Amino acid sequence: MFNFDFYNPTRILFGQGRVADIDKHIPPHAKVLVLYGGGSVKATGTLKEVLTALNQRQVLEFGGIEPNPSYETLMQAVDIVKTQQIDFLLAVGGGSVIDGTKFVAAASVYDGDARDILKTRGTVIKKALPFGSVLTLSATGSEMNNGGVVTQKSTQTKSAFFSVHTFPQFSVLDPTKTYTLPTRQIANGVVDAFVHITEQYLTYPVNALVQDRFAEGLLLSLIEIGEQALHHPQDYDTRANLMWIATLALNGLIGAGVPQDWSTHMIGHELTALYGIDHARTLAIILPA
């Protein structure tokens, strides 16, 4: 097993009805910007539930973050943060919204060209606005890690970044928020989580028995519940297990002290940037090859 540092400060609020608790974990006088993607969080009532939980605060909204968040869209949010003097960000959505919020958190307090964050994979990040998340899609694990991926439309590039400053302070994981998702998105989530685990497990052995057994348990669980998650959308236990598996797949735990191979993801990023293919579908195409 290799030497490693393991650090993960994100608080997880897991279970049904936990959105009501978010106000307790935001500084008392913070001015909050809620970021989200399309209209689904409005249609399902999740956004309304979040705003109700924050009803004693100054709250602004920013919608329209794409499934592959673009630099151009996120910089519009950065402008709002600066002009409105926002103190806290809250992502409501899946991995793309959370990734985008991480970028906004860092770019809003960065003095140089925000593209430096992408060019350097985040090494220039020295601070970031605090933020939390309300997860609505089990897939990327962004709710409990410090990484993000942003697309630049102008150059058709998809760039990853990481920083100790871009962990969410908290994330709400309510499995019922996934009940209304299309089957395609659930399938994508299962694949994304499976490949996350695989790229930290199928490398070469370093006698890291604990991490290997964690990874094997997560993979076996995905195989066991994956199809059920597609066909029984309101099975709470199945969706709860899927949500927690996807989070544990990329929160740093199973990757601590072991070799990792992210080539499938890197190639997949290029396909998504060039052709707009769903991220998980690119992984499903490339990994077997």
TORKOL-4160 file (C-alpha; in steps of 0.2 Angstrom, whole numbers, padded with zeros to 4 digits, m for minus):
289
<pt num="1" X="0000" Y="0000" Z="0000"/>
<pt num="2" X="0006" Y="0017" Z="m0004"/>
<pt num="3" X="0008" Y="0031" Z="0008"/>
<pt num="4" X="m0007" Y="0043" Z="0008"/>
<pt num="5" X="m0016" Y="0057" Z="0016"/>
<pt num="6" X="m0035" Y="0055" Z="0018"/>
<pt num="7" X="m0045" Y="0071" Z="0021"/>
<pt num="8" X="m0063" Y="0074" Z="0018"/>
<pt num="9" X="m0072" Y="0087" Z="0028"/>
<pt num="10" X="m0089" Y="0086" Z="0020"/>
<pt num="11" X="m0104" Y="0083" Z="0032"/>
<pt num="12" X="m0117" Y="0071" Z="0025"/>
<pt num="13" X="m0135" Y="0074" Z="0029"/>
<pt num="14" X="m0143" Y="0057" Z="0023"/>
<pt num="15" X="m0161" Y="0052" Z="0022"/>
<pt num="16" X="m0179" Y="0058" Z="0019"/>
<pt num="17" X="m0183" Y="0076" Z="0024"/>
<pt num="18" X="m0166" Y="0081" Z="0027"/>
<pt num="19" X="m0167" Y="0097" Z="0016"/>
<pt num="20" X="m0176" Y="0105" Z="0031"/>
<pt num="21" X="m0160" Y="0104" Z="0040"/>
<pt num="22" X="m0149" Y="0114" Z="0028"/>
<pt num="23" X="m0152" Y="0131" Z="0037"/>
<pt num="24" X="m0143" Y="0125" Z="0052"/>
<pt num="25" X="m0127" Y="0122" Z="0042"/>
<pt num="26" X="m0126" Y="0139" Z="0034"/>
<pt num="27" X="m0119" Y="0154" Z="0043"/>
<pt num="28" X="m0132" Y="0165" Z="0051"/>
<pt num="29" X="m0131" Y="0181" Z="0041"/>
<pt num="30" X="m0125" Y="0173" Z="0025"/>
<pt num="31" X="m0132" Y="0179" Z="0008"/>
<pt num="32" X="m0136" Y="0164" Z="m0002"/>
<pt num="33" X="m0135" Y="0160" Z="m0020"/>
<pt num="34" X="m0144" Y="0144" Z="m0025"/>
<pt num="35" X="m0138" Y="0137" Z="m0041"/>
<pt num="36" X="m0147" Y="0123" Z="m0052"/>
<pt num="37" X="m0149" Y="0116" Z="m0069"/>
<pt num="38" X="m0165" Y="0115" Z="m0079"/>
<pt num="39" X="m0183" Y="0115" Z="m0074"/>
<pt num="40" X="m0184" Y="0098" Z="m0066"/>
<pt num="41" X="m0180" Y="0105" Z="m0048"/>
<pt num="42" X="m0194" Y="0117" Z="m0050"/>
<pt num="43" X="m0206" Y="0104" Z="m0057"/>
<pt num="44" X="m0203" Y="0091" Z="m0043"/>
<pt num="45" X="m0204" Y="0104" Z="m0029"/>
<pt num="46" X="m0186" Y="0102" Z="m0023"/>
<pt num="47" X="m0182" Y="0120" Z="m0027"/>
<pt num="48" X="m0197" Y="0126" Z="m0017"/>
<pt num="49" X="m0192" Y="0115" Z="m0003"/>
<pt num="50" X="m0175" Y="0122" Z="m0002"/>
<pt num="51" X="m0181" Y="0140" Z="m0003"/>
<pt num="52" X="m0194" Y="0136" Z="0011"/>
<pt num="53" X="m0179" Y="0130" Z="0022"/>
<pt num="54" X="m0170" Y="0146" Z="0018"/>
<pt num="55" X="m0185" Y="0157" Z="0020"/>
<pt num="56" X="m0178" Y="0169" Z="0033"/>
<pt num="57" X="m0163" Y="0173" Z="0023"/>
<pt num="58" X="m0158" Y="0184" Z="0008"/>
<pt num="59" X="m0158" Y="0171" Z="m0006"/>
<pt num="60" X="m0154" Y="0174" Z="m0025"/>
<pt num="61" X="m0156" Y="0160" Z="m0039"/>
<pt num="62" X="m0146" Y="0156" Z="m0054"/>
<pt num="63" X="m0152" Y="0142" Z="m0065"/>
<pt num="64" X="m0147" Y="0135" Z="m0082"/>
<pt num="65" X="m0131" Y="0126" Z="m0078"/>
<pt num="66" X="m0129" Y="0113" Z="m0092"/>
<pt num="67" X="m0127" Y="0094" Z="m0090"/>
<pt num="68" X="m0109" Y="0097" Z="m0094"/>
<pt num="69" X="m0107" Y="0114" Z="m0085"/>
<pt num="70" X="m0099" Y="0127" Z="m0097"/>
<pt num="71" X="m0086" Y="0140" Z="m0092"/>
<pt num="72" X="m0096" Y="0153" Z="m0101"/>
<pt num="73" X="m0112" Y="0150" Z="m0091"/>
<pt num="74" X="m0103" Y="0148" Z="m0074"/>
<pt num="75" X="m0095" Y="0165" Z="m0077"/>
<pt num="76" X="m0112" Y="0173" Z="m0077"/>
<pt num="77" X="m0114" Y="0166" Z="m0060"/>
<pt num="78" X="m0097" Y="0173" Z="m0054"/>
<pt num="79" X="m0103" Y="0190" Z="m0060"/>
<pt num="80" X="m0119" Y="0189" Z="m0049"/>
<pt num="81" X="m0108" Y="0183" Z="m0034"/>
<pt num="82" X="m0097" Y="0198" Z="m0035"/>
<pt num="83" X="m0110" Y="0211" Z="m0039"/>
<pt num="84" X="m0123" Y="0205" Z="m0026"/>
<pt num="85" X="m0109" Y="0201" Z="m0013"/>
<pt num="86" X="m0114" Y="0183" Z="m0010"/>
<pt num="87" X="m0107" Y="0174" Z="0005"/>
<pt num="88" X="m0113" Y="0156" Z="0003"/>
<pt num="89" X="m0117" Y="0145" Z="m0012"/>
<pt num="90" X="m0130" Y="0131" Z="m0013"/>
<pt num="91" X="m0130" Y="0118" Z="m0027"/>
<pt num="92" X="m0146" Y="0110" Z="m0030"/>
<pt num="93" X="m0145" Y="0096" Z="m0043"/>
<pt num="94" X="m0133" Y="0082" Z="m0049"/>
<pt num="95" X="m0114" Y="0082" Z="m0052"/>
<pt num="96" X="m0114" Y="0095" Z="m0065"/>
<pt num="97" X="m0122" Y="0108" Z="m0055"/>
<pt num="98" X="m0111" Y="0103" Z="m0040"/>
<pt num="99" X="m0095" Y="0104" Z="m0051"/>
<pt num="100" X="m0101" Y="0120" Z="m0058"/>
<pt num="101" X="m0104" Y="0127" Z="m0041"/>
<pt num="102" X="m0086" Y="0122" Z="m0035"/>
<pt num="103" X="m0079" Y="0132" Z="m0050"/>
<pt num="104" X="m0090" Y="0147" Z="m0046"/>
<pt num="105" X="m0084" Y="0146" Z="m0028"/>
<pt num="106" X="m0066" Y="0147" Z="m0033"/>
<pt num="107" X="m0067" Y="0159" Z="m0047"/>
<pt num="108" X="m0077" Y="0172" Z="m0037"/>
<pt num="109" X="m0063" Y="0175" Z="m0026"/>
<pt num="110" X="m0049" Y="0172" Z="m0038"/>
<pt num="111" X="m0039" Y="0188" Z="m0044"/>
<pt num="112" X="m0033" Y="0182" Z="m0060"/>
<pt num="113" X="m0041" Y="0175" Z="m0076"/>
<pt num="114" X="m0053" Y="0161" Z="m0070"/>
<pt num="115" X="m0047" Y="0150" Z="m0084"/>
<pt num="116" X="m0031" Y="0148" Z="m0075"/>
<pt num="117" X="m0041" Y="0137" Z="m0063"/>
<pt num="118" X="m0044" Y="0125" Z="m0078"/>
<pt num="119" X="m0027" Y="0127" Z="m0086"/>
<pt num="120" X="m0018" Y="0122" Z="m0070"/>
<pt num="121" X="m0031" Y="0109" Z="m0064"/>
<pt num="122" X="m0034" Y="0119" Z="m0049"/>
<pt num="123" X="m0017" Y="0122" Z="m0042"/>
<pt num="124" X="m0020" Y="0141" Z="m0042"/>
<pt num="125" X="m0035" Y="0140" Z="m0030"/>
<pt num="126" X="m0030" Y="0147" Z="m0013"/>
<pt num="127" X="m0047" Y="0150" Z="m0007"/>
<pt num="128" X="m0065" Y="0148" Z="m0011"/>
<pt num="129" X="m0083" Y="0153" Z="m0005"/>
<pt num="130" X="m0091" Y="0141" Z="0006"/>
<pt num="131" X="m0104" Y="0130" Z="m0002"/>
<pt num="132" X="m0116" Y="0116" Z="0001"/>
<pt num="133" X="m0126" Y="0104" Z="m0010"/>
<pt num="134" X="m0143" Y="0096" Z="m0011"/>
<pt num="135" X="m0140" Y="0080" Z="m0022"/>
<pt num="136" X="m0154" Y="0075" Z="m0034"/>
<pt num="137" X="m0145" Y="0062" Z="m0045"/>
<pt num="138" X="m0134" Y="0048" Z="m0039"/>
<pt num="139" X="m0119" Y="0047" Z="m0051"/>
<pt num="140" X="m0103" Y="0057" Z="m0050"/>
<pt num="141" X="m0099" Y="0058" Z="m0031"/>
<pt num="142" X="m0096" Y="0077" Z="m0033"/>
<pt num="143" X="m0106" Y="0079" Z="m0017"/>
<pt num="144" X="m0092" Y="0072" Z="m0006"/>
<pt num="145" X="m0076" Y="0076" Z="m0015"/>
<pt num="146" X="m0065" Y="0091" Z="m0020"/>
<pt num="147" X="m0065" Y="0089" Z="m0039"/>
<pt num="148" X="m0075" Y="0096" Z="m0054"/>
<pt num="149" X="m0075" Y="0096" Z="m0073"/>
<pt num="150" X="m0080" Y="0111" Z="m0083"/>
<pt num="151" X="m0082" Y="0113" Z="m0102"/>
<pt num="152" X="m0075" Y="0128" Z="m0112"/>
<pt num="153" X="m0087" Y="0129" Z="m0127"/>
<pt num="154" X="m0075" Y="0141" Z="m0136"/>
<pt num="155" X="m0061" Y="0128" Z="m0137"/>
<pt num="156" X="m0072" Y="0112" Z="m0135"/>
<pt num="157" X="m0061" Y="0106" Z="m0121"/>
<pt num="158" X="m0067" Y="0098" Z="m0105"/>
<pt num="159" X="m0055" Y="0101" Z="m0090"/>
<pt num="160" X="m0054" Y="0094" Z="m0072"/>
<pt num="161" X="m0049" Y="0104" Z="m0057"/>
<pt num="162" X="m0046" Y="0099" Z="m0039"/>
<pt num="163" X="m0042" Y="0109" Z="m0023"/>
<pt num="164" X="m0043" Y="0107" Z="m0004"/>
<pt num="165" X="m0054" Y="0122" Z="m0004"/>
<pt num="166" X="m0068" Y="0115" Z="m0015"/>
<pt num="167" X="m0075" Y="0102" Z="m0004"/>
<pt num="168" X="m0094" Y="0105" Z="0000"/>
<pt num="169" X="m0096" Y="0110" Z="0018"/>
<pt num="170" X="m0112" Y="0099" Z="0018"/>
<pt num="171" X="m0122" Y="0088" Z="0006"/>
<pt num="172" X="m0140" Y="0083" Z="0008"/>
<pt num="173" X="m0143" Y="0065" Z="0001"/>
<pt num="174" X="m0161" Y="0062" Z="0001"/>
<pt num="175" X="m0165" Y="0046" Z="m0010"/>
<pt num="176" X="m0183" Y="0052" Z="m0013"/>
<pt num="177" X="m0176" Y="0066" Z="m0024"/>
<pt num="178" X="m0171" Y="0053" Z="m0037"/>
<pt num="179" X="m0189" Y="0045" Z="m0038"/>
<pt num="180" X="m0194" Y="0056" Z="m0053"/>
<pt num="181" X="m0178" Y="0054" Z="m0063"/>
<pt num="182" X="m0179" Y="0047" Z="m0081"/>
<pt num="183" X="m0173" Y="0029" Z="m0082"/>
<pt num="184" X="m0159" Y="0035" Z="m0094"/>
<pt num="185" X="m0152" Y="0046" Z="m0080"/>
<pt num="186" X="m0152" Y="0032" Z="m0067"/>
<pt num="187" X="m0143" Y="0020" Z="m0079"/>
<pt num="188" X="m0130" Y="0033" Z="m0082"/>
<pt num="189" X="m0128" Y="0035" Z="m0063"/>
<pt num="190" X="m0125" Y="0016" Z="m0061"/>
<pt num="191" X="m0112" Y="0016" Z="m0075"/>
<pt num="192" X="m0103" Y="0031" Z="m0069"/>
<pt num="193" X="m0102" Y="0025" Z="m0051"/>
<pt num="194" X="m0096" Y="0007" Z="m0058"/>
<pt num="195" X="m0082" Y="0015" Z="m0068"/>
<pt num="196" X="m0077" Y="0026" Z="m0054"/>
<pt num="197" X="m0074" Y="0011" Z="m0043"/>
<pt num="198" X="m0066" Y="0001" Z="m0057"/>
<pt num="199" X="m0053" Y="0014" Z="m0061"/>
<pt num="200" X="m0047" Y="0013" Z="m0043"/>
<pt num="201" X="m0048" Y="m0006" Z="m0042"/>
<pt num="202" X="m0043" Y="m0014" Z="m0058"/>
<pt num="203" X="m0025" Y="m0007" Z="m0059"/>
<pt num="204" X="m0011" Y="m0017" Z="m0051"/>
<pt num="205" X="m0010" Y="m0025" Z="m0033"/>
<pt num="206" X="m0001" Y="m0016" Z="m0019"/>
<pt num="207" X="m0009" Y="m0027" Z="m0005"/>
<pt num="208" X="m0021" Y="m0014" Z="0000"/>
<pt num="209" X="m0034" Y="m0026" Z="0006"/>
<pt num="210" X="m0046" Y="m0014" Z="0015"/>
<pt num="211" X="m0048" Y="m0003" Z="0000"/>
<pt num="212" X="m0049" Y="m0018" Z="m0012"/>
<pt num="213" X="m0063" Y="m0026" Z="m0001"/>
<pt num="214" X="m0072" Y="m0009" Z="0000"/>
<pt num="215" X="m0071" Y="m0008" Z="m0019"/>
<pt num="216" X="m0077" Y="m0026" Z="m0021"/>
<pt num="217" X="m0092" Y="m0023" Z="m0010"/>
<pt num="218" X="m0097" Y="m0008" Z="m0019"/>
<pt num="219" X="m0096" Y="m0016" Z="m0036"/>
<pt num="220" X="m0106" Y="m0031" Z="m0030"/>
<pt num="221" X="m0119" Y="m0020" Z="m0023"/>
<pt num="222" X="m0121" Y="m0011" Z="m0039"/>
<pt num="223" X="m0123" Y="m0027" Z="m0049"/>
<pt num="224" X="m0136" Y="m0033" Z="m0036"/>
<pt num="225" X="m0147" Y="m0017" Z="m0036"/>
<pt num="226" X="m0143" Y="m0009" Z="m0053"/>
<pt num="227" X="m0157" Y="m0016" Z="m0063"/>
<pt num="228" X="m0169" Y="m0015" Z="m0048"/>
<pt num="229" X="m0165" Y="0004" Z="m0047"/>
<pt num="230" X="m0171" Y="0006" Z="m0066"/>
<pt num="231" X="m0187" Y="m0003" Z="m0064"/>
<pt num="232" X="m0193" Y="0001" Z="m0046"/>
<pt num="233" X="m0191" Y="0020" Z="m0045"/>
<pt num="234" X="m0199" Y="0022" Z="m0028"/>
<pt num="235" X="m0190" Y="0008" Z="m0019"/>
<pt num="236" X="m0182" Y="0018" Z="m0005"/>
<pt num="237" X="m0170" Y="0006" Z="0000"/>
<pt num="238" X="m0163" Y="0003" Z="m0017"/>
<pt num="239" X="m0162" Y="0021" Z="m0021"/>
<pt num="240" X="m0154" Y="0024" Z="m0004"/>
<pt num="241" X="m0141" Y="0011" Z="m0007"/>
<pt num="242" X="m0137" Y="0017" Z="m0025"/>
<pt num="243" X="m0135" Y="0035" Z="m0018"/>
<pt num="244" X="m0123" Y="0030" Z="m0005"/>
<pt num="245" X="m0113" Y="0019" Z="m0016"/>
<pt num="246" X="m0111" Y="0033" Z="m0029"/>
<pt num="247" X="m0105" Y="0044" Z="m0015"/>
<pt num="248" X="m0092" Y="0032" Z="m0008"/>
<pt num="249" X="m0086" Y="0027" Z="m0025"/>
<pt num="250" X="m0077" Y="0044" Z="m0027"/>
<pt num="251" X="m0075" Y="0052" Z="m0010"/>
<pt num="252" X="m0057" Y="0047" Z="m0008"/>
<pt num="253" X="m0059" Y="0032" Z="0003"/>
<pt num="254" X="m0057" Y="0017" Z="m0009"/>
<pt num="255" X="m0043" Y="0027" Z="m0019"/>
<pt num="256" X="m0032" Y="0030" Z="m0003"/>
<pt num="257" X="m0015" Y="0022" Z="m0005"/>
<pt num="258" X="m0019" Y="0013" Z="m0021"/>
<pt num="259" X="m0014" Y="0016" Z="m0040"/>
<pt num="260" X="m0028" Y="0024" Z="m0050"/>
<pt num="261" X="m0031" Y="0024" Z="m0069"/>
<pt num="262" X="m0042" Y="0037" Z="m0076"/>
<pt num="263" X="m0039" Y="0035" Z="m0094"/>
<pt num="264" X="m0057" Y="0029" Z="m0098"/>
<pt num="265" X="m0063" Y="0046" Z="m0090"/>
<pt num="266" X="m0050" Y="0056" Z="m0099"/>
<pt num="267" X="m0055" Y="0049" Z="m0116"/>
<pt num="268" X="m0073" Y="0050" Z="m0112"/>
<pt num="269" X="m0071" Y="0069" Z="m0108"/>
<pt num="270" X="m0065" Y="0072" Z="m0125"/>
<pt num="271" X="m0080" Y="0063" Z="m0133"/>
<pt num="272" X="m0092" Y="0073" Z="m0123"/>
<pt num="273" X="m0083" Y="0089" Z="m0127"/>
<pt num="274" X="m0083" Y="0086" Z="m0146"/>
<pt num="275" X="m0100" Y="0077" Z="m0148"/>
<pt num="276" X="m0111" Y="0081" Z="m0133"/>
<pt num="277" X="m0113" Y="0062" Z="m0128"/>
<pt num="278" X="m0118" Y="0059" Z="m0110"/>
<pt num="279" X="m0103" Y="0057" Z="m0099"/>
<pt num="280" X="m0108" Y="0039" Z="m0093"/>
<pt num="281" X="m0112" Y="0033" Z="m0110"/>
<pt num="282" X="m0094" Y="0038" Z="m0116"/>
<pt num="283" X="m0088" Y="0027" Z="m0101"/>
<pt num="284" X="m0099" Y="0013" Z="m0106"/>
<pt num="285" X="m0092" Y="0014" Z="m0124"/>
<pt num="286" X="m0073" Y="0015" Z="m0119"/>
<pt num="287" X="m0071" Y="0004" Z="m0104"/>
<pt num="288" X="m0075" Y="m0013" Z="m0112"/>
<pt num="289" X="m0063" Y="m0008" Z="m0127"/>
